[in-house]
Amino acid sequence: MIPKEINNYFIKQFKNKNTAIFCQVANQSNLKPHIRTMRLYAFTETGHLEFLSRTDTQKWLDWEKHPYAAVCFLNLSFGQIVAEGNVLLKTTIAHADEMRKYWDLLPKNIKMIYTDKEEDKVPSCFGIININPTFWEVLELYDEYIESKRIIYRLVGNCWKREKIKMTS
């Protein structure tokens, strides 16, 4: 389940399959926030965000210790969307079918990040970072900042609570 406005935004963004969506993703590393730019590979029907990563990286190790993330999407013609939620790390051991699906979609130049061999096998260092948002913030930016719209959604139980935030100067 996902708030309708969020769902509509991502459906619109993913319509053009040739346009990659990049966003800033933050986690905790050594008791400090750490942020990086990552490509969003999927916005699932249930509203989860999926990113691909090597499983032998510091970010993966950090998420194993602290499975929570914040994500910021910026679209200059719209504004920004922030999501925060729990992280599930998926590997070839427990999610073989899903891993195969992603692996088969990747172009050769991206596969080279994970392996230097030209083989069909999904490498063990290939993983999916699945973020299940429990918080969303939509900020529609206008030239006159005071006219901008800010709405937050918090997941309470199984329901999204919507709150419009008044913009102040």
N, C-alpha and C positions, 0 to 999 in steps of 0.2 A: 504494500500500500504506500502511496506517495501523494503528496499534495498535488492537486490538479495543475496549478500554475507552474510548478517545477517540472512536472511530467511534460506539459505542453512545450516548455522552453527546450528541453532536451530532445524531444521528438523533432522540433524544428531544426535544431543544430545537427542532428544525425541524419537528416534527409539527404544532405549532400555527402555521399560516401567518400568523396575525394578530399573533403576538408577535415584535417586532423584537428582535434580539440586538445589544446594544451592548457594546463592549469598549475597552480602552485599547490603543493601538498606538503603539509607540515606534520612532524611527529616529535617525539621527545628523544633526545640523545644526550647521555651524560647529564641528566637533570636540566637540560636546556632545550629550548625549541630549535628544531632544525627544519629548514624549508628547502624545497627543490622544485624544479619544473618537471612535470611528467605528462605523458600523453594519456588521455583517457581512451581506453579501448572499447568500453561498453558502459551503457547506462541500461541496466537490466529492467525487465518488466516490473520487478518488485522495488525498483528505485535504488538498487545498489550500484556503486561505482566500481569499475574494474580497471586496474592498471597492471602492466606486466613488468617483471623485474627479475634480475638474477637473485637466486636464493643465497648466494655467498657474498652479498654486499652488506655494508654497515646498516643501511636503511632496513633491510630485512631483519637483521639481528636486533635492531632497535625495536621493530614492531613485534618481534617475538617476546620481548621484555615488557613493552608498553603498547598493547594492541588498541590504540586510539589514534585518530587522524583528524586533521582539519584541512579542507580543500577550498581554494578560492578560484573561481572562474571569472575572468574579466572579458567582457565584450564591449568594445568602445562605442558601439552603436546602441547598446542597451544599458549596461551598468555591470553590476557584479552579483554573483550568487556564491554564498558561502555554505558549505556543508561540514558538519562534524559528526563523527560516529565511530563505531567499533570496527576493528579490522579483523578479518579472517584471512590467514595466509593459506593459499592453496598450492599444493605440490603434486608432482606426478604420482606420488605414492597413493594419496587419498582421492585424487580428482582426475584420474587418467583420461576419461572421456572429454572433459572440459578442456584439459591441457592440450589434447590432440586437436580439438576444434580451433583453438587460438593458434597453435603451432602451424597448422595447415594454411591459415590466413596470412601469416607473416611473409613479407617479401624476403628474398635471399639476403639482402644487405642487413636487415634487422636480425635474421637468424644468426648471422656471423657474430653478433654480440654474445651469443650463448654457446656457440660451437664453431670450431674451424673445420669440421668435417662435413662433407656433403652426404648426409645420410638422412633417412626418413624418421629415425627414432627421436622422440622428444627428449632433450637432454635433462638430466636430473637437476641442473642448476636453473631451470626455467620455472618461474612461479607467477602466480596471480595474487595481487593484493586486492582484496574485496572489501570495500568500505560500505557499511550499512548505516546510513545517516539516521541520527536521532534528533538532529537540529538542522534547519535550513534558514538562511537569511537572504532575501531578495532585495537588492537596492537598485531601483530604476533611476538612473541619473539624468537630470535635465540641466540645461544651461543655467537656469535659475535654480540653484541648489535647494532653496526652500520649497520648490515645487516637486522635488524628487520624492519618490515613494519608497518606503522601507517597510517590509513585512517580514516577521519571523514566524517560524513554525517549529513547535516543540512536540515531540512524540511523547504522549502521556498515555501509558498503557498501550492500547491498540489504536488510539485516535490522535490525529494531528490537531493541536491547538494553534489557531491563527491569531496573531496580534499585529495590528498596524501600529507602527512607531511614528510619532509626530516628528517631523523634521524641524529643527530649530536653527536659527542663524548664529 
